[in-house]
Amino acid sequence: MAIGKCVTFDTGRLGCMADVTEIAQKRCNGKSRCRVEASDQEIIRTQPCVPGVATYLETKYVCIPELTNLDLCRAINVDRQWKYVLSKNIEEHCMLHGQPLQLNAPSSMDIEITARIINGGTVDVNTAYATISDIHGNATTLDIPRTPAHRIIETNVAQIAYENSNSVVLFAFKAVGCEDIVAPDFTWIERKRNVITIGCVHNGYTWQVKCIGSKWIGFRGNCTSQTKSKPPEEMPDEVRKEIEPTQTLFSKGIQYALTIGITVLLCVVVITTGFVCLRKAEYKAKASKGIELQEMTGDYSNTWKATLMRPVTNDLNNPNASPPQQFYVLNQQNDTPIGTLH
């Protein structure tokens, strides 16, 4: 019974109490709900006060999320999700074996640590302490009052040492910051904490992005795929001229259109030339046939005046003379024979 509940002064018989935390822990730890009564026989057997004085049960509790297993004091790989560890687990699995608890975060990310005392009503001290060190051996002390303490360690590897059996502290860890980014093609990257400088490998163009929260924010440039084997200032002028790409007046689309247009024009010229040559050949052939026909018929005056006779002799004494033959003079109008020669 505590002074101030029923009696406002100490009679010499009041203020008696017994710590039954272990009994309550057995009934409630690891459960979403539990029931512990002051009339429980196990609690009554503690006999905190003289007989006849009624006792009551005073409790305080903290809901603890799922704890990370620390078997063999294995290192904890922290990410963007909170992970929780009790101080008594650090003492049992790590400090008793002479080693601190190690935390590993992704490369270039920081580690955020929070801690709070969860059995404040059962201890006399108001503050607990934890020692935090980085991979370089730089150590700092984290004061943990009854209110939650908070600290960000600017390193991706940290170690925590805790030795205080009176206070039970709940530690929480997570990784904060931005993860490394993959260098785009033809670029180089230089990171300094929360700032990244990106530059093109073939010229002096650079830009920066900053880590805000968990994302990289800032202008993002672009480097072309045309690279040089050496910086321009280290190359002879002749070699630089050979490496530098030639500039074209037209784009590829315009070049393709011009090529197609020229090809079509050449095809039209060839077809037209062939057609003209063919027509000329036909005209020459027809003209040649007309001259031959005119020579064969002797029609130079457009009038048929030719005869079908051969030379005739009236030599009767020549037995070999040809017999009389008829000859015709074709009249231009009616084409009838007009005479006979004997």
Secondary structure as UniProt FT lines:
FT   TURN            3..5
FT   HELIX           21..28
FT   TURN            29..30
FT   TURN            38..39
FT   HELIX           41..44
FT   TURN            45..46
FT   TURN            51..52
FT   HELIX           71..73
FT   STRAND          76..77
FT   STRAND          83..86
FT   HELIX           87..93
FT   HELIX           95..97
FT   STRAND          101..104
FT   TURN            107..108
FT   STRAND          110..117
FT   HELIX           120..122
FT   STRAND          128..134
FT   TURN            135..136
FT   STRAND          139..144
FT   STRAND          149..153
FT   STRAND          157..161
FT   STRAND          169..176
FT   TURN            185..186
FT   STRAND          187..192
FT   TURN            193..194
FT   STRAND          195..200
FT   TURN            201..202
FT   STRAND          206..212
FT   TURN            213..214
FT   STRAND          215..217
FT   HELIX           232..234
FT   HELIX           237..243
FT   HELIX           252..297
FT   TURN            316..317
FT   TURN            319..320
FT   TURN            332..334
//
